[in-house]
Amino acid sequence: MKNYLKLLTLIGFALFIYACSNENNSTNNIEETKTTESNTEDSEAVAKYDFRRANWGMSIQEVKESEEMEPVLESENTLDYSIFLMGMQVQIGYTFKDDELIRAGFFFLTKPDTNNKYIETYTKLQEELKEVNGKPILETEQQIDPSQTIDPEKKAEAVCNGDLLYATQWDLPKTDIQLILRGEDSECKLTIIYLSEEGFRQILEDRSNK
């Protein structure tokens, strides 16, 4: 029950997290960075690191040293990088509190040719994350309005319209991972959020202050 409530809470904060990571930012601010296309994480990295080549509590400078490229955006509490993953431009966002890393994530920016490809990409990412992190504690396909009838052939359209949401959660010893596909302003948003315990508490605090 605790994990279920945590998932629902984090789903509710998905939009909030995305907005904070992209504050004063737009897709045009993200320059293309040539990197080797790879899996989200590899098994060795997961065993040693909490996110990519970084661990919770690292300073901004330490995280910068862990990346093989320069950030495309930097503020007092955030670092943003741009890579290509699964043929899509992806923003990597790091968030800090008191110069300590508390959360991070992948924000998929490239719009596929069709909305159905969002679900295909979500499924591929889900399988890759399962290979690395094991079986998730929860997988949900949540209809926002249970009384609404959604055509099975138009699920992707329903997601982009905000009527349907996909989410998967892994609860690791030091990290919660959320893979989320949702709709905003008639567009699909695909994200993978990595949260430390402090990161989760900070989201609750920020949200209550808002």
N, C-alpha and C positions, 0 to 999 in steps of 0.2 A: 504493500500500500504506500509506503514512504516513497519508493522509487516511482510509482505511478503518479503520485501527486507532484513529484519533482519534475517528471516529464511534462505534465500538463502545465506546470508553472513556467518551465523553460520555453515551451511552445508559445505560451502567451507573451513571453518576452522576446521572441525571435525578431520581431520588427524593431523593438527597442534596441537590441544589440546591434542590428544592422545599421540603424540610424546613427548610433554612437560611433561606430567604426568608420562611418563615412561622413562625419560632421565636417561641414565646409569643404565637401569633396564631391567630385562627379566623375563619370566614366572618362571624360576627356582629360582628367588629371592623371590617369594611369597610363604611363608610357609602356610600350612593348619592351619586354625584357626577354632576350634569347636564353632559354634554359632547356635542358634536356627533359623531354616529356617522361614522366615516371609515375609510379604508383603514389597514392597519397602518403603512405608511410611504408617502411619495410620493417620486418620483424625485429631485426637487430636494433634499429632506431627506437622502436616502441619500447623495447626492454630497457634501454638506457636513457631515453629522453621522454619528456611529457608531450612535446609538440615539435615536430621536425628535429632540429638539433639543439633544442632549448629545453630548459627545465623551469618549473615554476619558481619564482623568487629571483630569477636572473635580472640583472640591471639592463637598462637600455643598451649600454655599451657592450655588454656581454652578448646580448641577442644580436646586435649588429655584427659582432665578430663571428657569430655562429652561421650567418648567412654568407653565401658566396657572391653576393651582389649588393649594390647600393640600394637603399630604400628610395622609392619614388616619392614618398611623402613622410614627413616626420614632424611630430609635435611634442609638447612637453610630456604627454602620457601615451603616445601611440607611435607605432612604426608600421608603414605599409609598403609591401613589395608587390611586384607584378610578375607572374609566371604564366606558362601555358601548361595546362593539365587536361588530358583527354581531348586535345584539340580545341580547348576553350581558354580564353583569357581569364585568369583567376587572380583576384586580389588576396594577398595574405595579410591579415591584420593582427598586430600584437597590441595588447592593451596593458598598461602598467599602473600601479598605485604605489606612491612613495618610492618610485624607481625600482619596483619589483614586478615581474611578470605575473599577471593573474588570469588572463584569458587570451585566446587566440582563435583564429579561424580562417577558413577558405570561403571567399565570396565569388561565385561564378558570374562573370560579367557578360560573356558572349551569348548572344541570343541565337539559338538553333534555328534551322529552317522551318521547323514545325514544332508546335507545343508538345506533341507526342514524344519528341526527343528529350524533353526535360525528364519525363518519367523513365525513359530508357537510360539516361545518364544517372538518374537517382538510383536505379536498380543496379547499375554497374558499380557505382560508388559503394552502395550497400554491401555488395558481394566482396569487394576489395577490403572494406573495413571489417567484415566478418572474418576474412582470411587472417587478418592481422590481430584483431582484438577478440575473436571468438564470437560466440552467440550473443546477440544483444539481449538485454533484459526486457525490452519492449519494442514492438513494431506496431505502428498504428496507421490506419487509413481513415482519417476522421472527417466525417461530413459535418459541416458547420451547422446546417439546419437539417435535423433528422427528418423533418416532414417533407423536405424537398426531394423530388425524384431526379436522379442523375443518370443519364444514359451511359451505360458501360462503355460505349464507343466514344464518348465525349468527356472522359475523365480528365484529360489534360486541359481541356478548355475550362472545366469546372475548377481545376486547381488555380489556373491563372486568374479566374474571375473571383477567387477567394471563397469558393463554395466547398472546396475539398482540400484537405491538408495531409501530407505524408510526413511521418517522422519516425526515426529509429534512434534508440538510446543504448549506449554502452556505459556501464558504471564500473570504471576501473578503480584500483586502490587510491590513486591520487587525482584522477581525472574523470569528468563526465564528458562524453562525446555525444553531440546531437547532430544528426543528419536530417535536415528539414527542407522540404519542398512545399512552398506556399504561394499564395497570390497577393499582389499588391498593385493597385492602380491598373488592373487588367493585364498585369504582366506576372510571369512566374519568377520566383526568387529561390535559388538553390544555394544552400549554405551548409557548411560543416563547422560547428562551434565546439571548441575545446575549453572546458572550464575547470579551474582549480576550485577548491572549497572556498577560498577567499574571493575568487571571481564570482561565484554564485552568490555569496553574501553581499558583495558589492552591487550586483545587479538588483537584488531586492532593495537595498538601501537607495540606490539611484532612482529606481522606479517609484518608491514611496515618496521621495523628494519631488519627483515630477508631478 
